[in-house]
Amino acid sequence: MAALDDSEDFVRQKIEEGWSHSKLSTILKELNQVSKGFSVRSVQRFCTEKNIHKTSRLAAQEVDKVVSDAVAKVRSGYDVWGLLHGIHPPPILKNAPLEGP
Protein backbone atom coordinates (compact mmCIF):
# COMPACT_ATOMS: atom_id res chain seq x y z
CA MET A 1 0.00 0.00 0.00
CA ALA A 2 3.03 2.23 -0.19
CA ALA A 3 1.83 3.36 -3.60
CA LEU A 4 -1.34 4.76 -2.01
CA ASP A 5 0.48 6.59 0.81
CA ASP A 6 1.59 9.31 -1.61
CA SER A 7 -2.03 9.81 -2.70
CA GLU A 8 -3.71 9.95 0.74
CA ASP A 9 -5.05 13.50 0.39
CA PHE A 10 -6.41 12.77 -3.10
CA VAL A 11 -8.00 9.50 -1.95
CA ARG A 12 -9.58 11.17 1.11
CA GLN A 13 -10.99 14.02 -0.96
CA LYS A 14 -12.50 11.77 -3.62
CA ILE A 15 -13.99 9.27 -1.16
CA GLU A 16 -15.54 12.09 0.87
CA GLU A 17 -16.98 13.47 -2.40
CA GLY A 18 -18.71 10.12 -2.85
CA TRP A 19 -16.46 8.31 -5.32
CA SER A 20 -16.58 4.52 -5.20
CA HIS A 21 -13.48 2.46 -4.45
CA SER A 22 -13.76 0.99 -7.93
CA LYS A 23 -13.80 4.39 -9.67
CA LEU A 24 -10.93 5.61 -7.53
CA SER A 25 -8.92 2.47 -8.29
CA THR A 26 -9.40 2.98 -12.03
CA ILE A 27 -8.40 6.65 -11.90
CA LEU A 28 -5.33 5.97 -9.75
CA LYS A 29 -4.17 3.27 -12.17
CA GLU A 30 -4.54 5.71 -15.07
CA LEU A 31 -2.85 8.62 -13.29
CA ASN A 32 0.10 6.50 -12.15
CA GLN A 33 0.26 4.42 -15.36
CA VAL A 34 0.57 1.18 -13.37
CA SER A 35 -1.71 -1.70 -12.55
CA LYS A 36 -0.17 -2.92 -9.29
CA GLY A 37 -0.83 -1.31 -5.93
CA PHE A 38 -4.11 0.35 -6.86
CA SER A 39 -6.60 -2.54 -6.93
CA VAL A 40 -10.09 -2.00 -5.57
CA ARG A 41 -9.23 -4.18 -2.57
CA SER A 42 -6.03 -2.18 -1.91
CA VAL A 43 -8.00 1.07 -2.00
CA GLN A 44 -10.58 -0.40 0.41
CA ARG A 45 -7.89 -1.57 2.86
CA PHE A 46 -6.10 1.76 2.62
CA CYS A 47 -9.31 3.66 3.37
CA THR A 48 -10.02 1.43 6.35
CA GLU A 49 -6.49 1.88 7.76
CA LYS A 50 -6.60 5.65 7.31
CA ASN A 51 -10.19 5.98 8.59
CA ILE A 52 -11.40 7.40 5.27
CA HIS A 53 -15.18 7.11 4.82
CA LYS A 54 -17.88 8.62 2.66
CA THR A 55 -20.37 9.34 5.41
CA SER A 56 -18.77 10.75 8.52
CA ARG A 57 -15.54 12.23 9.69
CA LEU A 58 -16.47 11.66 13.33
CA ALA A 59 -15.85 8.51 15.30
CA ALA A 60 -18.88 6.95 17.02
CA GLN A 61 -17.78 8.30 20.40
CA GLU A 62 -17.47 11.80 18.98
CA VAL A 63 -20.97 11.56 17.48
CA ASP A 64 -22.35 10.42 20.85
CA LYS A 65 -20.70 13.41 22.55
CA VAL A 66 -22.00 15.91 19.97
CA VAL A 67 -25.54 14.51 20.22
CA SER A 68 -25.41 14.45 24.02
CA ASP A 69 -24.23 18.07 24.13
CA ALA A 70 -26.96 19.14 21.69
CA VAL A 71 -29.67 17.38 23.72
CA ALA A 72 -28.41 18.99 26.92
CA LYS A 73 -28.39 22.42 25.28
CA VAL A 74 -31.92 22.04 23.91
CA ARG A 75 -33.15 20.62 27.22
CA SER A 76 -31.69 23.53 29.20
CA GLY A 77 -33.21 26.00 26.74
CA TYR A 78 -36.58 24.29 27.10
CA ASP A 79 -36.31 24.45 30.89
CA VAL A 80 -35.50 28.18 30.77
CA TRP A 81 -38.33 28.85 28.29
CA GLY A 82 -40.71 26.86 30.46
CA LEU A 83 -39.73 28.78 33.57
CA LEU A 84 -40.24 32.09 31.78
CA HIS A 85 -43.67 31.03 30.59
CA GLY A 86 -44.75 29.13 33.70
CA ILE A 87 -44.56 25.79 31.93
CA HIS A 88 -42.35 22.99 33.14
CA PRO A 89 -41.22 19.98 31.10
CA PRO A 90 -42.63 16.61 32.11
CA PRO A 91 -40.45 14.92 34.77
CA ILE A 92 -39.48 12.15 32.36
CA LEU A 93 -37.79 14.71 30.09
CA LYS A 94 -36.35 16.79 32.88
CA ASN A 95 -34.60 13.87 34.57
CA ALA A 96 -33.85 11.66 31.54
CA PRO A 97 -30.23 10.49 31.39
CA LEU A 98 -28.12 11.89 28.57
CA GLU A 99 -26.11 8.70 28.03
CA GLY A 100 -27.30 5.58 26.30
CA PRO A 101 -27.49 2.15 27.91
C-alpha positions in Angstrom: 0.0 0.0 0.0 3.0 2.2 -0.2 1.8 3.4 -3.6 -1.3 4.8 -2.0 0.5 6.6 0.8 1.6 9.3 -1.6 -2.0 9.8 -2.7 -3.7 10.0 0.7 -5.1 13.5 0.4 -6.4 12.8 -3.1 -8.0 9.5 -2.0 -9.6 11.2 1.1 -11.0 14.0 -1.0 -12.5 11.8 -3.6 -14.0 9.3 -1.2 -15.5 12.1 0.9 -17.0 13.5 -2.4 -18.7 10.1 -2.9 -16.5 8.3 -5.3 -16.6 4.5 -5.2 -13.5 2.5 -4.4 -13.8 1.0 -7.9 -13.8 4.4 -9.7 -10.9 5.6 -7.5 -8.9 2.5 -8.3 -9.4 3.0 -12.0 -8.4 6.7 -11.9 -5.3 6.0 -9.8 -4.2 3.3 -12.2 -4.5 5.7 -15.1 -2.8 8.6 -13.3 0.1 6.5 -12.2 0.3 4.4 -15.4 0.6 1.2 -13.4 -1.7 -1.7 -12.6 -0.2 -2.9 -9.3 -0.8 -1.3 -5.9 -4.1 0.4 -6.9 -6.6 -2.5 -6.9 -10.1 -2.0 -5.6 -9.2 -4.2 -2.6 -6.0 -2.2 -1.9 -8.0 1.1 -2.0 -10.6 -0.4 0.4 -7.9 -1.6 2.9 -6.1 1.8 2.6 -9.3 3.7 3.4 -10.0 1.4 6.4 -6.5 1.9 7.8 -6.6 5.7 7.3 -10.2 6.0 8.6 -11.4 7.4 5.3 -15.2 7.1 4.8 -17.9 8.6 2.7 -20.4 9.3 5.4 -18.8 10.7 8.5 -15.5 12.2 9.7 -16.5 11.7 13.3 -15.9 8.5 15.3 -18.9 7.0 17.0 -17.8 8.3 20.4 -17.5 11.8 19.0 -21.0 11.6 17.5 -22.3 10.4 20.9 -20.7 13.4 22.5 -22.0 15.9 20.0 -25.5 14.5 20.2 -25.4 14.4 24.0 -24.2 18.1 24.1 -27.0 19.1 21.7 -29.7 17.4 23.7 -28.4 19.0 26.9 -28.4 22.4 25.3 -31.9 22.0 23.9 -33.1 20.6 27.2 -31.7 23.5 29.2 -33.2 26.0 26.7 -36.6 24.3 27.1 -36.3 24.5 30.9 -35.5 28.2 30.8 -38.3 28.8 28.3 -40.7 26.9 30.5 -39.7 28.8 33.6 -40.2 32.1 31.8 -43.7 31.0 30.6 -44.7 29.1 33.7 -44.6 25.8 31.9 -42.3 23.0 33.1 -41.2 20.0 31.1 -42.6 16.6 32.1 -40.4 14.9 34.8 -39.5 12.2 32.4 -37.8 14.7 30.1 -36.4 16.8 32.9 -34.6 13.9 34.6 -33.8 11.7 31.5 -30.2 10.5 31.4 -28.1 11.9 28.6 -26.1 8.7 28.0 -27.3 5.6 26.3 -27.5 2.1 27.9 
